[in-house]
Amino acid sequence: MSAEDFHISKQVLDRFCVAGINYHKADTATRGLFSINNDQFAKLALAAKAADLKSVFVVSTCNRTEIYGFAESVMQLVNLLLDECRADRNTFFEYAYLKNGNPALQHLFNVASGLDSQILGDYEILGQIKKAIDLAKVNDVIGPVMDRTLNFVFQASKKVKTDTELSNGTVSVSFAAIELLQAIPDLASKKILVIGAGKFGANVCKNLVNYFPGVSLTVMNRTDDTAYALSRANGILFSAYKNKAEAITEADVVIVCTNANEPTVLPSHFNEVDDKLILDLSVPVNVHPDVKQMKGKLVIDVDEISTTILDKTLAKRRDEVPKAEAIIEHYTREFWQWLKDYRYALHLKTWKSKLEEIDKLQLHPCEFARDAQLKQQTVKAQKAVKQLAVNLKTKNDKGCQFINLINDYLQMS
């Protein structure tokens, strides 16, 4: 790519921005303050369109909340995000990162490929990004340039997944919890209670059934019907949400998968006698901090669960990082080449239309002009424009290319 091409393409890419917080600096409770649900994003999308932004999407998971888009300034995205969050601006800027241009693009490549996950190689993030994109498309805030950009990101992520071992081993919090439970002696004789029957809670229940067949497993949810349906589908026990304190008392292990803004498991739900293991897989944390201070109550949250399994796989996965980075570098070059070619797309379309207009003007005065002649002239215009496209990709004298187009066209006459 010539210096001129690079400069012009960079001007386009400089509008690609990301702002967010993640596990690097912000703890689970802080990250939870910035979570965005579907209804909040719908309002954010309306505000984005009112500001004439064509492409915006938000990735909101237990480990990060990030807003991506093409904008004149990254602060446009920051303002959109903060208008829908429960946290104040000062808190955001204490933990936030703001990027634009190639650093923002590389950040998205790294996130989608599992290089920037709390558990290195966590491939679940790609599905979460795709859901964010689907939601943005429903709200009509994914433009053609963003769509093509994401295509390169997804190709790189798929290549990293298939051609490296970056994602081998345990990669998700739900599986990390399973691995932690496997270390408990006589788990088969324990009683496990899962609170929360949403998608994540359902995955936890299914994993428990698969890995610990025959274990006493009970599920409850704020909506009883949801928990009851999950219990029937997986052959496990059901308990009504109103009986939460009793169910917690009877359980040896409590796994909390709720997604509430306030703690759902409180000190009042426990007695001072029984020992309990409590795994809080919620973001924000849904087990009240005071429970940790109670005698015999071991509370482990998402951050701690991730840490307990990280050392077992991290060394092997780190060896795969250079391979993943090489793949990302390849698709980054492919993207820059596409961005260079995209600059000419509008010009090519315009010149094709102009040449077809000339053809029509040439044949219009002739009353004997036939359909075959019109078709031949259209083909001639298409060939000339096609040759122009090749020249633009392979030759540097861009100022002469459109003059050459006319010459090629006339020589075909």
N, C-alpha and C positions, 0 to 999 in steps of 0.2 A: 504494500500500500504506500503510495506517495505521501510526501509531507502534506500536500494540499488535501488529499483525500482524508488523511488522518485528522486534520484540523476540522474539516467540515463534519465528519462523522462524530468527532468528539463533541461538537456543539450540540448534536442531537442527543448523544448519550449523557451529556452533563445534566440533562433534565430528568434523568432517571434517578430517583431518590428513595432512601429508606430511613425511617426513624423508629426507634424502639428501645425496649429494655429486655434483658434476658438473664439467665442464671449466672452469667459471669460476675455481675456486680450485685444484682438484686436477689434477696431471699424470696422464699415461697410466698410469704404474706405480702410483700411489696409487689411482686409480680401479679398477684391476684387483684390488686387495686386497678390494674390496667386491662383486665380481661374484657373482651368485646364479644357480645352475643349477636345472633342474627338480626334481632330487632334493632339493636344499636347500630349495626353496620348499615342496615337499610336507611337509617336517618343520616348516617355519615355519607352514604352514596348520594343521597339527595343534595346534601351540602356541597359535595364535590362537583356535581353537575352544575349547580348554581354558580360555582366558581369557575366554570368552563374547564374543568379537568376531565380528560377523556378516560384515563386509566388509573384506578385505585383499588387496592385490595389489602386486607388485614389478615395476618396470620396470628391467631390467638390460641396458645396452647399452655400447658402447665409450665413450660420452660421459657416461654417468650411471648411478647406481644409486639408485632412489627407491622408498620404500615408502609406499603410500597406504592409508588406511582410516578407518573411523568408530570413534573410541575416546574414552574419558574424558580421556586425556592423550596428547600426541604421544610421550611417553616410552615408552608401551606399545609403539608401533611401533618405536621405536629399539631397545628391548631385544630384540624379535623378530628384527630385522635383524642385530644384532650377535652374537646367539647362533649365527648361521649363517655369519658372515664370518670370514676369516683375520686381519683386522686388529684392533687393540685399540681400546678406547673412546677413549683420548686422541687417537689419530690421527683417528678419526671426528669428534670434536668440534672438532678443529683446522680441518677443512674443511667441516663439515656446515652445512646450513640446516634449520631446524625451523619449520613454519608450520601454522596451523590456521584454520578459518573461511573467510571470503571470500578472504584472501590465498592460502590453500592451493588454493581453487577456481580463482582466477585463474591460479595457477601451472600447474595442470593444463590449463586452456584454452590457455595460452601454449605449453606443451610440445607438446600435440597439434596445434596449428596451425602449428608451425614457428617461432614467435617466440622460443623459448628454445633453439634448436639451435646447435651450434658453427658450422655453416654455416647462416646465416639462411635460413629457408624449407625446410629439409630435411624432406621429407614422408614419408620412410621411418619416422620416429618413430611415426606413427599406426599403421602395421602392427605395429610392435613393441609398442605399448600394447595393441592388440587381441589379440595373442598372449598378453600377460601376463594380460589379462582372461579369455581362454579357459582358460588354465592355472588361474586362480583359480576359475573355474566348475567345472572338473573336480574341484577339491579342495573345492568347496562352500563358498567363502568370498566370494561376491558376493550381497549381500542386495538386496531390491527398491529401497530408496532409492538405494544405490550404482548399481544398474543404470540407474535413471532419470537419475541425475546424469550418468553416462557418455553416455547418449543425447544430452543437450544438448551435451556436449563434442564428440561425434562429428559432430553436425549443424553446429556452428560450424566445425570443422576442414574439413569437406567444402565449406562455403560459402566459406571462405578460399581453398581450392584452386581452386574453379571461378570465383570472381568477382574474384580479384586475380591479380597476376603475382608474388606473393611466392615461388613455387616455380620460377620460370622459370630455366633454365640448369642448370649442374651442381649437384646437391644431395647426392650421396653420396660416401663415401670411395672406393668402387670406381671411380666415374666420375672423381673427382678424380685418382686414380692414372693413369687413361687420359689425362687432359688433360696431366698431367705428362710422360708417356711420349711424347706427340705432339711435345714440344719437343726430343726427342733426334734428332740428325741420323742419317740412314741406319739407322733402327731396323729396317727390313726385313732388314738384314744381320746383326742382332744375335740372340743366343740368349737366350731368356727361360725361366727356371725358376720355376714356381709351387709353393711348398711349402704343402700344406694343401688338401684337396679337400672340405671341408665346404660348407655352403650359401654362405658368403661366398666361399670359394675358387672354388667352381663359377661364381659370378657373375663373378668376376674373369676366369676363363678364357673364359667366353662373350663378355665384353666385348672381350677381347684378340683373339679370333677374328673378331668383327664389325668392329672398328676397324682391325685390322692383319692382314688376310687374307694368308696365305702366310708369316707370320713363323714362325721356328722356336720352337715352344712345347712345353715339357715340364712334366708335372705329377707330383708325388709326394705321398704321404700316409702317416701312421703305419700306417694300414691299407691295405695294397697293393691289395686288391680294390676299395676305394672309388675310388682314383686310377685304376685300370685301367678301371673302368666309365666314369668321367668322360672319360678319354682316347678311349675307343671312341665315346662319344656325340658328341664334338666334333671328332673327327678330328685329335687332337694326340698328341704322344709321351708315353710313360709310362716312369718310372724307379722302380725299387724303392727303398724308404726306406733300406735298408741301404747304398745307394750314394750317400747324400746328399753326402758330401765330394767325390766324383768329379763329381757333377752340378753342384755349386756351382762347382767349378773350371772346368768347361766353359762355364758360363753367363756372359753379359755383364751380365744383369739378373736379380736374384733378388727375387721377391715372396713375402713370408712371410705366410701367412694362417692359421697354426695358432692354437690356443686353449689352449695349455698354461699351467700355473701357473709353470713355470720356462722359461728360454730354451732354444729348440730349435736355434738357429743360433749356433755357438760360434766363437771365434777359430781353433780347431784345424781348422775346416772350410775355411779359406782359406790360400793361400800369400802370400808377401810381394811377389810380382811383379806379378800381374794387377790391373788396375783393375776395380772392380765398383760397380754401383749396386744398393743393397739397399733395397727398400721394405718396411718393417715395418708391416703393416696389422693386426697383432694387438693385442688387449687382454687381459691385460697384454702389454707388449712382449715379443716372443719372440726378438729378436736380442740377444745378450749385449752389454752396454755397452762392453766392451773392443774390440769389432769397430770401433767408431767411431774408435778410436785407431790402427788399422792403416793403413799407407801405401796410398793408392789406393782405399780403401774408403769410399764415400759412403753413409751410412745415413740414411734419411729415415723418421721414424715417422708415426703417424696425425696427431698434432698439427701437425707441420710440413707434411704433405701438405695438410691443410685450409687452413693459412695461405697456401700458395702460390697457391691458386685463389680465395681469399676476395675479394681486392681487385677481381677482374674482374666480379663480380656484385653485390657488397655495395651499391654506390651505388644501383643500379637497384632492388634489393629494398627498401632503406630507404624509398624513395618510396612503397612499397605498405603499409608498416607501419600508417599511420593508417587505411587501409581495413580491414585485418585487425582492428585494435583496435575499430573501430566494429561489426564483425560480432560480435566476442566480447561487446561490451557489450550488443548486442541479445539474444543467447542467454543472457547472464547475467540480464537482466531476465525473460526467459521462464522461466528456472529458478526465480527467486525467486517468481514468480507460481504456478508449479506447487507449490513448497514450501508456499506459503500455502494453496492448495487441498487439498494432501495432508493438512494438519492436520485437515480436516473429514471426510476419507474414512471414518475409523473411526466417527465420530459418525453419519454418514449411514447406514452399514451397520447400526449398532445400532438407530437409529430405524426403519429400514425393517423390521427383524425384529420390533420391538415392535408396530408398527402391524399387521403381518400376524398377529401373535398375537392382537391385539384383534379383528381380523376373524373369526378362527376361533372365538374365545370368543362373539362375537355370534351366529354362525350355528350353533354346535354344539347349543344347546338345541332348535333347530328341526328336527324330523325331516323337514320338507319341503324343507330347503335343498338346492339343486341345484348341480351342478358349475359351471353358468353364473354362479350367484350368487357362488360362491367366487372364480371368475376375476375377476368384476367388482370384488369387494372388494380383491383383490390389485392390480388396475390402479389403484384409487383410492389405495391406499397408495403405489404407485410414483409417481403424479402428485404426491402431497403431498411426498414426499421430493425429487423432481426440482425442485419449486418452492423447497424449502428450499435446495437446492444453489445455485440461481440467486440467492436472496436473500443467502446467505452471501458470494457473490462481489461483489455489487453494493451491499450496504447495510452500514453500519458498526455498527448497533445489535445486535451479536452476542448480547447477553444476551436480547433479545426474539425472536430468530429461532426458537427451539424452541417458544416459546409460540405464535408465528404458525403454526408447523407444525401444532399441534393444531387451531387455528382453521381453517386451510385444510382439514384432514382432515374436521372436523365439517361444514363447509359443503358438502362433496361428498356427504354422506350423504343 
